[in-house]
Amino acid sequence: MTDFGFLVRQAQAAREKSYSPYSHFRVGAALLTRSGKIYTGCNIENAAYSATVCAERTAIFKAVSEGESDFEALAIVGGKEGEPLETCPPCGVCRQVMAEFCPKDFKIILGNINKFEVYTLDMLLPLTFTSENL
Protein backbone atom coordinates (compact mmCIF):
# COMPACT_ATOMS: atom_id res chain seq x y z
CA MET A 1 0.00 0.00 0.00
CA THR A 2 1.37 3.39 -0.98
CA ASP A 3 1.80 5.98 1.77
CA PHE A 4 -0.11 8.82 0.17
CA GLY A 5 0.33 10.91 3.34
CA PHE A 6 4.09 10.95 2.72
CA LEU A 7 3.49 12.03 -0.86
CA VAL A 8 1.18 14.84 0.30
CA ARG A 9 3.87 16.06 2.72
CA GLN A 10 6.37 16.13 -0.16
CA ALA A 11 3.91 18.19 -2.20
CA GLN A 12 3.43 20.61 0.70
CA ALA A 13 7.22 21.04 0.95
CA ALA A 14 7.44 21.66 -2.81
CA ARG A 15 4.73 24.32 -2.48
CA GLU A 16 7.11 26.39 -0.36
CA LYS A 17 9.28 26.93 -3.45
CA SER A 18 6.39 28.34 -5.52
CA TYR A 19 7.10 31.49 -7.49
CA SER A 20 3.67 33.12 -7.52
CA PRO A 21 4.06 36.90 -7.14
CA TYR A 22 0.95 37.67 -9.24
CA SER A 23 -1.78 35.30 -8.05
CA HIS A 24 -0.27 34.48 -4.64
CA PHE A 25 -1.78 31.02 -5.20
CA ARG A 26 0.96 28.56 -4.29
CA VAL A 27 0.85 24.98 -5.56
CA GLY A 28 3.14 22.03 -4.92
CA ALA A 29 3.13 18.58 -6.48
CA ALA A 30 4.92 15.32 -5.75
CA LEU A 31 5.03 12.61 -8.42
CA LEU A 32 5.71 9.01 -7.43
CA THR A 33 7.21 6.67 -10.02
CA ARG A 34 6.62 2.92 -9.95
CA SER A 35 10.32 2.53 -9.10
CA GLY A 36 9.71 4.52 -5.91
CA LYS A 37 11.41 7.77 -6.91
CA ILE A 38 9.67 11.07 -6.15
CA TYR A 39 9.86 14.17 -8.35
CA THR A 40 8.50 17.42 -6.97
CA GLY A 41 7.36 20.60 -8.64
CA CYS A 42 5.88 23.97 -7.84
CA ASN A 43 4.00 26.52 -9.89
CA ILE A 44 6.19 29.12 -11.56
CA GLU A 45 4.38 32.24 -12.72
CA ASN A 46 5.34 34.81 -15.29
CA ALA A 47 4.10 38.34 -15.94
CA ALA A 48 2.97 37.02 -19.32
CA TYR A 49 0.53 34.54 -17.79
CA SER A 50 0.64 32.12 -20.73
CA ALA A 51 4.29 31.39 -19.86
CA THR A 52 3.30 30.17 -16.38
CA VAL A 53 3.94 26.49 -15.60
CA CYS A 54 1.87 24.50 -13.12
CA ALA A 55 3.38 22.41 -10.33
CA GLU A 56 2.04 19.18 -11.81
CA ARG A 57 3.68 19.72 -15.18
CA THR A 58 6.92 20.81 -13.53
CA ALA A 59 7.10 17.49 -11.64
CA ILE A 60 6.13 15.39 -14.68
CA PHE A 61 8.54 17.17 -17.02
CA LYS A 62 11.39 16.83 -14.50
CA ALA A 63 10.76 13.09 -14.34
CA VAL A 64 10.44 12.65 -18.10
CA SER A 65 13.59 14.73 -18.70
CA GLU A 66 15.48 12.28 -16.47
CA GLY A 67 14.19 9.21 -18.31
CA GLU A 68 11.29 8.27 -16.02
CA SER A 69 7.93 7.51 -17.59
CA ASP A 70 6.24 4.89 -15.42
CA PHE A 71 4.17 6.82 -12.89
CA GLU A 72 2.03 5.63 -10.00
CA ALA A 73 0.60 8.70 -8.25
CA LEU A 74 0.69 12.49 -7.97
CA ALA A 75 -0.17 14.53 -4.88
CA ILE A 76 -1.24 18.15 -5.37
CA VAL A 77 -1.64 20.78 -2.65
CA GLY A 78 -2.42 24.43 -3.07
CA GLY A 79 -4.05 27.55 -1.84
CA LYS A 80 -3.71 31.27 -1.40
CA GLU A 81 -0.56 32.40 0.36
CA GLY A 82 -1.16 32.70 4.12
CA GLU A 83 -4.48 30.82 4.03
CA PRO A 84 -5.28 27.17 4.81
CA LEU A 85 -4.61 24.68 2.03
CA GLU A 86 -7.64 23.77 -0.04
CA THR A 87 -8.47 21.06 -2.54
CA CYS A 88 -6.58 22.04 -5.65
CA PRO A 89 -7.55 19.94 -8.69
CA PRO A 90 -5.27 20.02 -11.72
CA CYS A 91 -6.11 22.35 -14.61
CA GLY A 92 -7.15 21.00 -18.00
CA VAL A 93 -3.67 21.36 -19.50
CA CYS A 94 -2.14 19.35 -16.65
CA ARG A 95 -4.82 16.68 -17.03
CA GLN A 96 -3.98 16.40 -20.73
CA VAL A 97 -0.26 16.08 -19.94
CA MET A 98 -1.12 13.33 -17.45
CA ALA A 99 -3.13 11.59 -20.19
CA GLU A 100 0.02 11.58 -22.34
CA PHE A 101 2.20 9.90 -19.70
CA CYS A 102 -0.10 8.11 -17.25
CA PRO A 103 -2.57 5.23 -17.39
CA LYS A 104 -6.26 5.80 -16.69
CA ASP A 105 -5.88 4.26 -13.21
CA PHE A 106 -3.09 6.72 -12.29
CA LYS A 107 -3.78 8.04 -8.77
CA ILE A 108 -4.22 11.78 -8.11
CA ILE A 109 -4.27 12.83 -4.45
CA LEU A 110 -5.96 16.14 -3.62
CA GLY A 111 -6.22 17.92 -0.27
CA ASN A 112 -3.73 18.39 2.54
CA ILE A 113 -2.01 16.25 5.15
CA ASN A 114 -5.06 16.39 7.45
CA LYS A 115 -7.58 15.36 4.80
CA PHE A 116 -7.07 14.18 1.26
CA GLU A 117 -8.95 12.17 -1.32
CA VAL A 118 -7.64 9.85 -4.01
CA TYR A 119 -8.95 9.99 -7.57
CA THR A 120 -7.94 8.27 -10.80
CA LEU A 121 -7.03 10.09 -13.98
CA ASP A 122 -10.07 8.52 -15.63
CA MET A 123 -12.30 10.07 -12.95
CA LEU A 124 -10.85 13.55 -13.50
CA LEU A 125 -10.55 13.31 -17.28
CA PRO A 126 -13.15 11.02 -18.82
CA LEU A 127 -13.20 10.61 -22.60
CA THR A 128 -9.46 11.27 -22.77
CA PHE A 129 -7.91 12.38 -26.08
CA THR A 130 -4.70 10.39 -26.63
CA SER A 131 -2.47 9.26 -29.48
CA GLU A 132 -5.01 6.49 -30.10
CA ASN A 133 -7.37 9.18 -31.40
CA LEU A 134 -4.92 10.31 -34.09
N, C-alpha and C positions, 0 to 999 in steps of 0.2 A: 504494500500500500504506500503510495506516495505521500510524503508529508507536505501537504499544500500550505500549511501554516508557515513552514520554513520558507517556502517560495514567496509567500505574501510578505514576510519580513524582508526578504531580499529586494522585493519590488519597492517596499517603503524606503529602504536605504537608498535605492537608485533614485527615488523621487527627490531626495535631498540635493541631487546634482542638477536638477531641472534648471534650464535657462528659459525663464518665462517672464521677462520684464514687461510685456504688453498685456497679457491676459491675467497674469498672476495665478493661473491655474496650473498647478504642478502635477505631473504624472510620472510614475515610475513603473517599469515592467521588469519581470524576471522570467526568462525563457529556460525551460528545462529540456535538455536533449535526452533521448533514450539511453545514451551512454552515461548519463548522470551529470553532465557538465551544465553549468548555469551561465547564461549570458544576460546581462542587465542592460537597460536602456532608460533614458529619460527624454522628455519632450525638449526640443530645442527650437525656440521661436526665432523669427526674423521679422524685421520691420516690414518687409514685403511678405505678407502672411503666406502666400503660396509656397514660399521656400521653407516654411516650418516643417519639421519632421516630428512625428509622434514617437512616444516612448516604445510602443510595440514594434514599430518598424525599425527603430534604432537597434533593439535587441535582436530581431530576426536578421537584419542585414549584417550585424556584427558576427553572428553565428555563421551565416552563409559565406561571408567573406573569409572565414577561417576554415571552410570546408565541411561544416556541419549542416546536415539537412534532414535529420531524422528527429523530429520534435515530439515531445510528450505533452507538455502543458505550458501555459503562460499565465502568470499572475499580473494583474493590473490594479494599481491603486492611484487615486487622484483626488484632487479637490482644490478649492481656493486656498491660497497661501494664508496661513494663520487660522484656518477654520478646520473643523473635524473632517476626516476623510469621508468620502461618499462613494457610492457605487459609480464606477467610471467605465462604462462599456466602450469597446473600441469603435472608432469611426468606420465609415464604410470603406475608405481606402485601406485601412489596416486589416479589415475583414477580408478584402480582396487579396491582399498580400498573403494573409494566412491561408487562403484557399489555394494559392500557388504552391505553398510549401508544406501544408499540413493536411492530414487526413480528416475526414468528416467527424471522426470521433475524438479529435484533438481537444484537450481540456482547456477551458478558459476560466480562470478564477477571478471573481470580481468582489470587491468589498474592502475590508481591512482586517487586521489581525484579530480583532474581537468578533467579527462576523463577516463571513464570506460565503459565496455560493459558487458552485461549479456548474459550468455549462459546457456543451460541446460546440464545435464550430458549426455543425449542421443546425443546431438550435438557433444560433445567432445569425447565420447566413444560409437560409434555405434556398433551394433553387440556384445553387452556386454556378457561376460561369467559370469554366476551366478550359484547359487546352483541348479537352474532349469535345468542346463545342465548336472548335475551329475546323 
